[in-house]
Amino acid sequence: MKKIAMTLALILAGFSAAFAQKFALVDMEYILKNVPQYEMANEQLNQLSQRWQKEVENISKQAETLYKNYQAERVFLTDEQKQKKEEEIVAKEKEANELRYKYFGPEGELYQKRQTLMKPIQDDVYNAVKKVSEERGYQTIFDRASSANIIYASPRIDISNEVLAKLGYSN
């Protein structure tokens, strides 16, 4: 009876091991920092963002200057001149807001440029992760950089360097 129970336990252990899922971790921040195209794209986006921000700030400053001048001259202006100056100030503020939205809005030029520059890099990284997963038989791969729930993970299950190697970068 003991031999049957022991055999049955071994068989069950074998089945559970056969169905156990293999998983691994990657550190996307680490991977992306080691991909030169990503760093260049990031730098290009930062420069573009700064240039557009300066452009928006210049128009906002123009609106502010118009308003300060209006405040100083207001007592000397007729009602018609006041209204014209107020409309000019409102138009300049509107121009600044429209430009800000055009560049930095949810579907703005910065977002579109980011998609254009980053999407191919992200796709390459995803495909490299997928290839490593298929080659090594992983069912799940977690990103340790974006998961605050991972308290500890053994370095043995981190495949970030393998993904970099698949991309053609060694570290």
C-alpha positions as CSV (number, residue, x, y, z in Angstrom):
1,M,0.0,0.0,0.0
2,K,2.9,2.3,0.8
3,K,4.5,1.6,-2.5
4,I,1.3,2.5,-4.4
5,A,0.9,5.7,-2.4
6,M,4.5,6.6,-3.0
7,T,4.3,5.9,-6.7
8,L,1.1,7.9,-7.0
9,A,2.8,10.8,-5.2
10,L,5.8,10.7,-7.5
11,I,3.5,10.6,-10.6
12,L,1.5,13.6,-9.3
13,A,4.7,15.5,-8.6
14,G,5.9,14.8,-12.1
15,F,2.6,16.0,-13.6
16,S,2.7,19.2,-11.6
17,A,6.3,19.9,-12.6
18,A,5.4,19.3,-16.2
19,F,2.6,21.9,-16.0
20,A,4.6,24.4,-13.9
21,Q,4.9,27.7,-15.7
22,K,8.3,29.1,-16.4
23,F,8.7,32.8,-16.0
24,A,11.4,35.4,-16.1
25,L,12.0,39.1,-15.5
26,V,13.3,41.9,-17.7
27,D,14.3,45.4,-16.7
28,M,12.9,47.6,-19.5
29,E,14.6,50.7,-18.2
30,Y,18.0,48.9,-18.2
31,I,17.4,47.5,-21.7
32,L,16.3,50.9,-23.1
33,K,19.2,52.7,-21.5
34,N,21.5,50.3,-23.4
35,V,19.9,50.9,-26.8
36,P,21.6,53.8,-28.4
37,Q,18.7,54.7,-30.7
38,Y,16.4,55.1,-27.7
39,E,18.8,57.5,-26.1
40,M,19.1,59.5,-29.3
41,A,15.3,59.6,-29.8
42,N,14.9,60.7,-26.2
43,E,17.4,63.5,-26.7
44,Q,15.7,64.6,-29.9
45,L,12.3,64.7,-28.2
46,N,13.8,66.7,-25.3
47,Q,15.3,69.3,-27.6
48,L,12.1,69.5,-29.6
49,S,10.0,69.9,-26.4
50,Q,12.3,72.6,-25.1
51,R,12.1,74.5,-28.4
52,W,8.3,74.4,-28.5
53,Q,8.1,75.3,-24.8
54,K,10.2,78.4,-25.5
55,E,7.9,79.3,-28.4
56,V,4.8,79.0,-26.2
57,E,6.5,81.0,-23.4
58,N,7.4,83.8,-25.8
59,I,3.8,84.2,-26.9
60,S,2.6,84.1,-23.3
61,K,5.1,86.8,-22.4
62,Q,3.9,88.9,-25.3
63,A,0.3,88.6,-23.9
64,E,1.6,89.5,-20.5
65,T,3.4,92.6,-21.8
66,L,0.3,93.6,-23.7
67,Y,-1.7,93.3,-20.5
68,K,0.8,95.3,-18.4
69,N,0.9,98.0,-21.1
70,Y,-2.9,98.0,-21.1
71,Q,-3.0,98.4,-17.3
72,A,-0.7,101.4,-17.5
73,E,-2.5,103.1,-20.3
74,R,-6.1,102.2,-19.4
75,V,-7.0,105.5,-17.8
76,F,-6.0,107.4,-21.0
77,L,-7.9,105.2,-23.4
78,T,-11.4,105.6,-24.8
79,D,-13.9,102.7,-24.4
80,E,-13.3,101.7,-28.0
81,Q,-9.5,101.6,-27.6
82,K,-9.9,99.7,-24.3
83,Q,-12.1,97.1,-26.0
84,K,-9.6,96.8,-28.9
85,K,-6.6,96.3,-26.5
86,E,-8.6,93.7,-24.5
87,E,-9.4,91.8,-27.6
88,E,-5.8,91.9,-28.7
89,I,-4.7,90.5,-25.2
90,V,-7.4,87.8,-25.4
91,A,-6.3,86.9,-28.9
92,K,-2.6,86.6,-27.9
93,E,-3.5,84.4,-24.8
94,K,-5.7,82.2,-27.0
95,E,-2.8,81.9,-29.5
96,A,-0.5,80.7,-26.7
97,N,-3.1,78.2,-25.4
98,E,-3.8,76.9,-28.9
99,L,0.0,76.5,-29.6
100,R,0.4,74.7,-26.2
101,Y,-2.4,72.3,-27.1
102,K,-1.0,71.8,-30.7
103,Y,2.4,70.9,-29.4
104,F,1.7,69.2,-26.0
105,G,-1.9,68.1,-26.2
106,P,-3.1,64.5,-26.0
107,E,-2.7,64.1,-29.7
108,G,-0.2,66.9,-30.1
109,E,2.9,67.0,-32.2
110,L,5.1,65.9,-29.3
111,Y,3.0,62.8,-28.8
112,Q,3.0,62.0,-32.5
113,K,6.8,62.5,-32.8
114,R,7.2,60.3,-29.7
115,Q,5.1,57.6,-31.4
116,T,7.1,57.9,-34.6
117,L,10.5,57.7,-32.9
118,M,9.8,55.2,-30.0
119,K,7.3,52.8,-31.5
120,P,9.9,51.0,-33.8
121,I,12.3,50.7,-30.9
122,Q,9.7,49.4,-28.6
123,D,8.5,46.9,-31.2
124,D,12.1,45.6,-31.6
125,V,12.5,45.2,-27.9
126,Y,9.1,43.4,-27.7
127,N,10.1,41.0,-30.5
128,A,13.4,40.3,-28.9
129,V,11.7,39.5,-25.6
130,K,9.2,37.3,-27.4
131,K,12.1,35.4,-29.2
132,V,13.9,34.8,-25.9
133,S,10.7,33.7,-24.4
134,E,10.0,31.2,-27.2
135,E,13.5,29.9,-27.2
136,R,13.7,29.3,-23.4
137,G,10.1,28.2,-23.0
138,Y,8.8,31.0,-20.8
139,Q,5.1,31.5,-20.5
140,T,5.3,34.8,-18.7
141,I,7.8,37.6,-18.6
142,F,7.4,40.4,-16.0
143,D,9.0,43.9,-16.3
144,R,10.7,44.6,-13.0
145,A,11.0,48.3,-13.8
146,S,7.3,48.9,-14.0
147,S,6.1,46.5,-11.4
148,A,6.2,47.8,-7.8
149,N,4.8,44.5,-6.6
150,I,8.1,42.6,-7.1
151,I,9.8,42.8,-3.8
152,Y,12.7,40.4,-4.6
153,A,13.6,38.4,-7.6
154,S,16.6,36.2,-8.1
155,P,19.1,37.6,-10.7
156,R,19.1,34.2,-12.3
157,I,15.6,34.8,-13.8
158,D,16.5,38.2,-15.2
159,I,16.9,37.9,-19.0
160,S,17.6,41.5,-19.7
161,N,21.1,40.9,-21.0
162,E,19.8,38.1,-23.3
163,V,17.2,40.5,-24.7
164,L,20.0,43.0,-25.4
165,A,22.1,40.3,-27.1
166,K,19.1,39.5,-29.3
167,L,18.9,43.2,-30.2
168,G,22.6,43.1,-31.1
169,Y,23.9,44.9,-28.1
170,S,26.1,43.2,-25.5
171,N,26.6,44.4,-22.0
